[in-house]
Amino acid sequence: MSDVDQMRLPPGWTLTPVGDLLKFKNGLNKGRAFFGYGTPIVNYMDVFRHAGLRRTDVHGLVDVTNAEKQAFSARKGDILFTRTSETPEEVGISTVLLEDIEDAVFSGFVLRGRPVSDRLTSEFAQYCFDSRFVRGQIVSSATYTTRALTNGRILSNVKLPLPVDPDEQQAIAAALSDADGVVAGLERVIAKKRLIKQGAMQDLLTARRRLPGFSGEWEVKRLGSLGVCLRGVSYDGSADLFETETPDSIMLLRANNVQNGEIVYFDVQHVRKERVKPVQCLKRGDVLVCMANGSRALVGKAGVFWDGDGSTYTFGAFMGCFRPAAGAAADGYVPFLFQSDEYRNQLNVILSGSAINNLAPSQILGFSFKMPMDHSEQRAITAVLSDLDAEIQTLESRLAKARAVKEGMMQNLLTGRVRLV
């Protein structure tokens, strides 16, 4: 007997095959020329981004016949699933249509699950397919050739822990909706704080606004006069990388470790020590820069390395590191320049004049910025912006805890370990 079948449920719950609740249909495939006008169509990303889908979330249009509208209709109460993606972890993601969308259809990268009974409430359906227990079944049963795939037959065999009483389903959904509200509220506050910080940077880093007590001259400085730009470690991906730390490895940061102007320390690779020059070991205050990427929008994104977790870190071949020179500017001032509009403007000029998404260290060193000559003004500006960063980091810590609380609630409430009614 499988672990799924051995799952213990409380009285009043059943382990129900999804096929007893939903009837599946593959989505509509049309040529590119048919898109951009006509009937609303629910696409892969609409499903991927929303647990519950409303009219305002659907922006795609497609030209379809009346017969296609009927065959591929998407209406209130339908549960839509991602059918195919690059990885198994991204197939079988679901959303519930919370409102009727007039004449809407759904695309070929999507599966429609249409309820065949009222045993599963729409509110509960927004959450139940996202529990670890259910997602584990979906991911493990997906097929993979060049892409990961699922289908109606596979999803029909997934076992769903289900309270028989619709009132219990509603109570669970309401509790998880409240947790979602806390998460969404913190996300909005963080977004607002980021905008405030961005505005403060544009004012303070351009002398548009001066802090009280300062009136000295500013001058234009090239980054080349403020530090050096180093290239990352070259390595053989098959021979020099390790998934876990070894006595012969150093932790390696790549483009995915730079997010929102910060360094994040998950999904870190480990590279053979002998590949790393001493100068390529990161120091506090180094600015990591994405020097090359398949997406032009990601080229030039930067984040500051502060202390990490005390371990030694280096950076990959498609990355660069700007290392401020001691005494050239106030400590911590230069890294903020890499988050400014002026940095992005100069970056866009370089990239727009190139056929490849690639930066050279010499180009980074050629960037210029207007700066206060007085280091005390630099320190004062740095302090203001650092305080805003600290506020954002505190909020992000609260957000991480709120997400963890919601995750714990899901695992308890969606398996009946904790009862609300």
C-alpha positions as CSV (number, residue, x, y, z in Angstrom):
1,M,0.0,0.0,0.0
2,S,1.4,3.4,-0.9
3,D,2.0,6.3,1.5
4,V,-0.9,8.1,-0.1
5,D,-3.3,5.3,0.7
6,Q,-2.0,4.9,4.2
7,M,-2.7,8.6,5.0
8,R,-4.8,8.9,8.2
9,L,-7.7,11.3,8.0
10,P,-10.0,12.4,10.8
11,P,-13.7,11.4,10.9
12,G,-15.7,13.3,8.3
13,W,-12.9,13.4,5.8
14,T,-12.3,11.3,2.7
15,L,-9.3,10.6,0.5
16,T,-11.1,11.4,-2.8
17,P,-9.7,10.8,-6.4
18,V,-9.8,14.1,-8.2
19,G,-11.5,12.3,-11.1
20,D,-14.5,11.9,-8.9
21,L,-14.8,15.7,-8.5
22,L,-13.7,17.1,-11.9
23,K,-13.9,16.2,-15.6
24,F,-10.9,17.3,-17.6
25,K,-10.4,18.8,-21.0
26,N,-7.3,20.0,-22.8
27,G,-7.1,23.6,-24.0
28,L,-7.4,25.4,-27.3
29,N,-4.5,25.5,-29.7
30,K,-4.5,28.2,-32.3
31,G,-1.9,29.8,-34.6
32,R,-0.1,33.0,-33.6
33,A,-2.1,35.0,-36.2
34,F,-5.3,34.4,-34.3
35,F,-4.1,36.1,-31.0
36,G,-4.5,39.7,-30.0
37,Y,-8.1,40.3,-30.7
38,G,-11.5,38.6,-30.2
39,T,-12.5,36.5,-27.2
40,P,-10.8,36.5,-23.7
41,I,-8.4,33.6,-23.3
42,V,-7.0,32.3,-20.0
43,N,-3.3,31.6,-20.6
44,Y,-0.6,29.7,-18.7
45,M,0.7,32.7,-16.7
46,D,-2.8,33.7,-15.7
47,V,-3.2,30.3,-14.0
48,F,0.4,30.3,-12.6
49,R,0.0,33.7,-11.0
50,H,-3.4,33.5,-9.4
51,A,-5.0,31.1,-6.9
52,G,-8.4,32.6,-7.8
53,L,-9.0,34.2,-11.2
54,R,-11.2,37.3,-11.9
55,R,-12.1,39.2,-15.0
56,T,-9.4,41.8,-14.4
57,D,-6.7,39.1,-14.3
58,V,-7.3,37.9,-17.9
59,H,-5.8,40.1,-20.7
60,G,-5.2,37.7,-23.6
61,L,-7.5,37.7,-26.6
62,V,-8.0,35.1,-29.4
63,D,-10.2,34.8,-32.5
64,V,-12.4,31.7,-32.1
65,T,-15.5,30.2,-33.7
66,N,-18.7,29.8,-31.9
67,A,-18.1,26.0,-31.8
68,E,-14.7,26.6,-30.2
69,K,-16.2,29.0,-27.6
70,Q,-18.6,26.2,-26.5
71,A,-16.0,23.4,-26.5
72,F,-13.3,25.4,-24.7
73,S,-15.4,27.6,-22.5
74,A,-14.1,28.8,-19.1
75,R,-16.7,29.7,-16.6
76,K,-17.2,30.4,-12.9
77,G,-16.3,27.4,-10.8
78,D,-13.9,25.8,-13.3
79,I,-10.5,24.8,-12.0
80,L,-7.7,25.4,-14.4
81,F,-4.3,23.7,-14.2
82,T,-1.0,24.3,-16.0
83,R,-0.4,21.4,-18.3
84,T,3.2,21.7,-19.4
85,S,6.3,23.6,-18.3
86,E,10.1,23.4,-18.2
87,T,10.1,21.5,-14.9
88,P,7.7,19.1,-13.1
89,E,7.5,21.5,-10.2
90,E,5.6,24.0,-12.4
91,V,2.9,21.6,-13.8
92,G,-0.4,21.1,-12.2
93,I,-0.5,24.6,-10.6
94,S,-4.1,25.5,-10.3
95,T,-6.5,28.5,-10.2
96,V,-10.3,28.7,-9.7
97,L,-12.4,31.0,-11.9
98,L,-14.2,33.2,-9.3
99,E,-16.2,35.1,-11.7
100,D,-17.9,34.5,-15.1
101,I,-15.7,35.9,-17.9
102,E,-18.0,36.4,-20.9
103,D,-17.2,33.9,-23.7
104,A,-13.8,33.1,-22.2
105,V,-11.8,30.1,-23.5
106,F,-8.5,28.5,-22.2
107,S,-5.3,27.9,-24.0
108,G,-3.5,24.7,-25.0
109,F,-1.0,25.0,-22.1
110,V,-3.9,24.7,-19.7
111,L,-6.2,21.9,-18.5
112,R,-9.8,22.6,-17.5
113,G,-11.2,20.7,-14.6
114,R,-15.0,21.2,-14.6
115,P,-16.8,20.2,-11.3
116,V,-19.1,17.2,-11.7
117,S,-20.6,17.6,-8.3
118,D,-20.9,20.2,-5.5
119,R,-18.6,18.2,-3.1
120,L,-15.7,20.6,-3.6
121,T,-16.3,24.3,-2.9
122,S,-14.6,26.9,-5.0
123,E,-13.2,28.6,-1.9
124,F,-11.6,25.3,-0.7
125,A,-10.3,24.5,-4.2
126,Q,-8.2,27.7,-4.2
127,Y,-6.0,26.0,-1.6
128,C,-6.3,22.3,-1.5
129,F,-4.3,21.6,-4.7
130,D,-1.4,23.6,-3.3
131,S,-0.7,21.4,-0.2
132,R,2.5,19.5,0.0
133,F,0.6,16.2,0.0
134,V,-1.3,17.0,-3.2
135,R,1.6,18.8,-5.0
136,G,3.8,15.8,-4.2
137,Q,1.5,13.5,-6.1
138,I,1.2,15.8,-9.0
139,V,4.9,16.5,-9.4
140,S,5.9,12.8,-9.0
141,S,3.4,11.6,-11.6
142,A,4.3,14.2,-14.2
143,T,6.0,12.8,-17.4
144,Y,9.1,14.4,-18.8
145,T,10.7,14.3,-22.2
146,T,11.8,17.7,-23.5
147,R,9.2,19.3,-21.2
148,A,7.3,18.3,-18.1
149,L,3.7,17.3,-18.8
150,T,0.6,16.3,-17.0
151,N,-2.9,15.5,-18.3
152,G,-6.4,14.8,-17.2
153,R,-5.8,11.1,-16.7
154,I,-2.9,11.7,-14.4
155,L,-4.6,14.4,-12.4
156,S,-7.8,12.3,-12.1
157,N,-5.7,9.7,-10.1
158,V,-4.5,12.3,-7.6
159,K,-6.0,11.7,-4.1
160,L,-7.4,14.8,-2.4
161,P,-8.0,15.0,1.4
162,L,-11.5,16.4,1.5
163,P,-13.8,17.4,4.3
164,V,-17.3,16.1,3.6
165,D,-18.9,19.0,5.3
166,P,-18.9,22.1,3.0
167,D,-19.0,24.3,6.1
168,E,-15.6,22.9,7.1
169,Q,-14.2,23.5,3.7
170,Q,-15.4,27.1,3.9
171,A,-13.9,27.6,7.4
172,I,-10.5,26.3,6.2
173,A,-10.6,28.5,3.1
174,A,-11.5,31.5,5.3
175,A,-8.6,30.9,7.7
176,L,-6.1,30.6,4.8
177,S,-7.6,33.6,3.1
178,D,-6.9,35.6,6.2
179,A,-3.3,34.4,6.2
180,D,-3.1,35.4,2.5
181,G,-4.3,38.9,3.5
182,V,-1.5,39.3,6.0
183,V,1.1,38.2,3.4
184,A,-0.4,40.5,0.7
185,G,-0.5,43.4,3.2
186,L,3.2,43.1,4.0
187,E,4.0,42.8,0.3
188,R,2.2,46.0,-0.4
189,V,4.0,47.8,2.5
190,I,7.4,46.5,1.2
191,A,6.6,47.6,-2.4
192,K,5.7,51.1,-1.0
193,K,8.9,51.3,1.0
194,R,10.9,50.3,-2.0
195,L,9.4,53.2,-4.0
196,I,10.1,55.6,-1.1
197,K,13.7,54.4,-1.1
198,Q,14.0,54.7,-4.8
199,G,12.7,58.3,-4.7
200,A,15.1,59.1,-1.8
201,M,18.0,57.8,-3.8
202,Q,17.1,59.9,-6.9
203,D,16.9,63.0,-4.7
204,L,19.9,62.4,-2.5
205,L,22.3,60.9,-5.0
206,T,21.8,63.7,-7.5
207,A,21.8,66.7,-5.2
208,R,18.2,67.4,-6.1
209,R,17.7,67.5,-2.3
210,R,20.4,68.2,0.1
211,L,20.4,67.1,3.7
212,P,20.4,69.8,6.4
213,G,23.8,71.3,7.1
214,F,25.4,70.5,3.8
215,S,26.1,73.0,1.0
216,G,29.5,72.0,-0.4
217,E,30.4,71.3,-4.1
218,W,29.7,68.1,-6.0
219,E,31.9,66.7,-8.7
220,V,31.7,64.0,-11.4
221,K,33.6,60.8,-10.6
222,R,34.2,57.8,-12.8
223,L,33.8,54.4,-11.1
224,G,37.3,53.7,-12.3
225,S,38.6,56.3,-9.8
226,L,36.6,54.7,-7.0
227,G,37.6,51.0,-7.3
228,V,38.2,48.1,-9.6
229,C,36.0,45.7,-11.5
230,L,36.9,42.0,-11.4
231,R,35.7,39.1,-13.6
232,G,34.2,36.0,-12.0
233,V,35.5,32.4,-11.8
234,S,35.8,30.3,-14.9
235,Y,35.1,26.6,-14.4
236,D,34.0,23.4,-16.0
237,G,30.4,22.8,-15.0
238,S,30.6,19.0,-15.1
239,A,33.9,18.7,-13.3
240,D,34.2,21.7,-11.0
241,L,30.8,22.2,-9.4
242,F,29.3,20.4,-6.4
243,E,25.7,20.5,-5.2
244,T,26.9,20.4,-1.5
245,E,29.9,21.8,0.3
246,T,33.1,19.8,0.3
247,P,36.5,20.4,1.9
248,D,37.8,21.3,-1.6
249,S,35.0,23.8,-2.6
250,I,34.0,27.4,-2.1
251,M,30.5,28.7,-2.3
252,L,29.6,30.3,-5.7
253,L,27.2,33.1,-6.3
254,R,25.5,33.5,-9.7
255,A,23.0,35.8,-11.3
256,N,20.0,34.1,-9.6
257,N,21.6,35.1,-6.2
258,V,21.1,38.8,-7.0
259,Q,17.5,40.0,-6.4
260,N,16.1,43.4,-5.7
261,G,19.5,45.0,-5.1
262,E,20.5,42.3,-2.5
263,I,22.4,39.1,-2.4
264,V,20.2,36.0,-1.5
265,Y,21.9,32.9,-0.2
266,F,19.7,30.1,-1.4
267,D,20.4,27.9,-4.5
268,V,24.1,28.4,-4.0
269,Q,26.5,26.3,-5.9
270,H,30.0,25.1,-4.8
271,V,33.0,25.4,-7.0
272,R,36.4,23.7,-6.8
273,K,38.8,25.9,-4.7
274,E,41.7,25.6,-7.1
275,R,39.6,27.4,-9.7
276,V,39.4,30.5,-7.5
277,K,42.0,33.2,-7.3
278,P,42.4,34.9,-3.9
279,V,41.3,38.2,-5.4
280,Q,38.0,36.5,-6.5
281,C,36.9,35.8,-2.9
282,L,34.3,38.4,-2.0
283,K,34.8,41.1,0.6
284,R,32.4,43.2,2.6
285,G,31.0,46.0,0.5
286,D,31.7,44.3,-2.9
287,V,29.1,44.9,-5.5
288,L,28.1,41.9,-7.6
289,V,27.0,42.7,-11.1
290,C,25.4,40.4,-13.7
291,M,27.7,40.9,-16.7
292,A,26.0,38.6,-19.2
293,N,22.5,37.0,-19.4
294,G,20.1,35.7,-22.0
295,S,17.7,38.3,-20.9
296,R,18.8,41.9,-21.6
297,A,16.7,43.2,-18.7
298,L,18.8,41.2,-16.2
299,V,22.2,42.4,-17.5
300,G,23.7,44.9,-15.0
301,K,21.5,44.0,-12.1
302,A,23.6,44.4,-8.9
303,G,23.6,43.6,-5.3
304,V,25.9,44.3,-2.4
305,F,27.8,41.6,-0.5
306,W,28.0,42.4,3.2
307,D,28.9,39.6,5.5
308,G,27.0,36.6,4.1
309,D,27.0,33.9,6.8
310,G,30.7,34.1,7.6
311,S,31.6,31.6,4.9
312,T,33.9,32.3,2.0
313,Y,32.1,33.2,-1.2
314,T,33.2,33.7,-4.8
315,F,31.2,34.6,-8.0
316,G,30.7,33.0,-11.4
317,A,32.1,33.7,-14.8
318,F,29.0,35.6,-16.0
319,M,29.3,37.9,-13.0
320,G,31.5,40.9,-12.2
321,C,32.5,42.4,-8.9
322,F,33.1,46.1,-8.3
323,R,35.4,46.5,-5.3
324,P,35.4,50.0,-3.9
325,A,38.9,51.3,-3.1
326,A,39.6,52.1,0.6
327,G,39.1,55.8,1.3
328,A,37.9,56.7,-2.2
329,A,34.4,57.4,-0.9
330,A,32.6,57.0,2.3
331,D,32.0,53.4,3.4
332,G,28.8,52.1,1.8
333,Y,28.2,55.1,-0.5
334,V,29.3,53.6,-3.8
335,P,27.0,50.5,-3.7
336,F,24.0,52.8,-3.7
337,L,25.1,54.2,-7.0
338,F,24.4,50.8,-8.6
339,Q,20.8,51.1,-7.5
340,S,20.2,54.6,-9.0
341,D,18.4,55.7,-12.1
342,E,21.6,57.2,-13.4
343,Y,23.3,53.8,-13.3
344,R,20.4,52.2,-15.2
345,N,20.4,55.1,-17.7
346,Q,24.1,54.6,-18.5
347,L,23.6,50.8,-18.6
348,N,20.7,51.2,-21.2
349,V,22.9,53.4,-23.4
350,I,25.6,50.7,-23.5
351,L,23.1,47.8,-24.1
352,S,21.1,49.6,-26.8
353,G,24.3,50.1,-28.8
354,S,25.3,46.4,-28.6
355,A,24.0,43.3,-30.4
356,I,24.9,41.1,-27.4
357,N,23.7,41.1,-23.8
358,N,27.2,41.5,-22.3
359,L,29.1,44.0,-20.2
360,A,32.9,44.4,-20.0
361,P,34.6,45.5,-16.7
362,S,36.0,48.6,-18.6
363,Q,32.4,49.7,-19.4
364,I,31.5,49.5,-15.7
365,L,34.5,51.5,-14.7
366,G,33.6,54.1,-17.3
367,F,30.3,54.9,-15.6
368,S,30.3,58.4,-14.0
369,F,28.3,59.9,-11.2
370,K,28.0,63.3,-9.6
371,M,29.1,63.0,-5.9
372,P,29.6,65.3,-2.9
373,M,33.2,66.1,-2.4
374,D,32.7,66.1,1.4
375,H,32.8,62.5,2.7
376,S,30.7,63.6,5.7
377,E,27.8,64.4,3.3
378,Q,28.4,61.0,1.6
379,R,28.2,59.3,5.1
380,A,25.0,61.2,5.9
381,I,23.3,60.1,2.6
382,T,24.5,56.6,3.2
383,A,23.0,56.6,6.7
384,V,19.5,57.7,5.4
385,L,19.4,55.1,2.7
386,S,20.8,52.4,5.0
387,D,18.0,53.2,7.5
388,L,15.4,52.7,4.7
389,D,17.2,49.4,3.8
390,A,16.9,48.3,7.4
391,E,13.2,49.0,7.5
392,I,12.7,47.0,4.3
393,Q,14.8,44.1,5.7
394,T,12.7,44.1,8.9
395,L,9.5,44.0,6.9
396,E,10.9,41.2,4.7
397,S,11.7,39.2,7.8
398,R,8.1,39.6,8.9
399,L,6.9,38.6,5.4
400,A,9.0,35.4,5.5
401,K,7.5,34.5,8.9
402,A,4.0,35.2,7.7
403,R,4.6,32.9,4.7
404,A,6.0,30.2,6.9
405,V,2.9,30.5,9.2
406,K,0.6,30.2,6.2
407,E,2.6,27.2,5.0
408,G,2.2,25.5,8.4
409,M,-1.5,26.3,8.4
410,M,-1.9,24.7,5.0
411,Q,-0.2,21.5,6.0
412,N,-2.3,21.2,9.1
413,L,-5.7,22.4,7.9
414,L,-5.6,20.7,4.5
415,T,-4.9,17.3,5.9
416,G,-7.3,17.5,8.9
417,R,-4.5,17.5,11.5
418,V,-6.1,20.6,12.9
419,R,-9.9,21.0,12.8
420,L,-11.8,24.3,12.8
421,V,-15.3,23.0,13.1
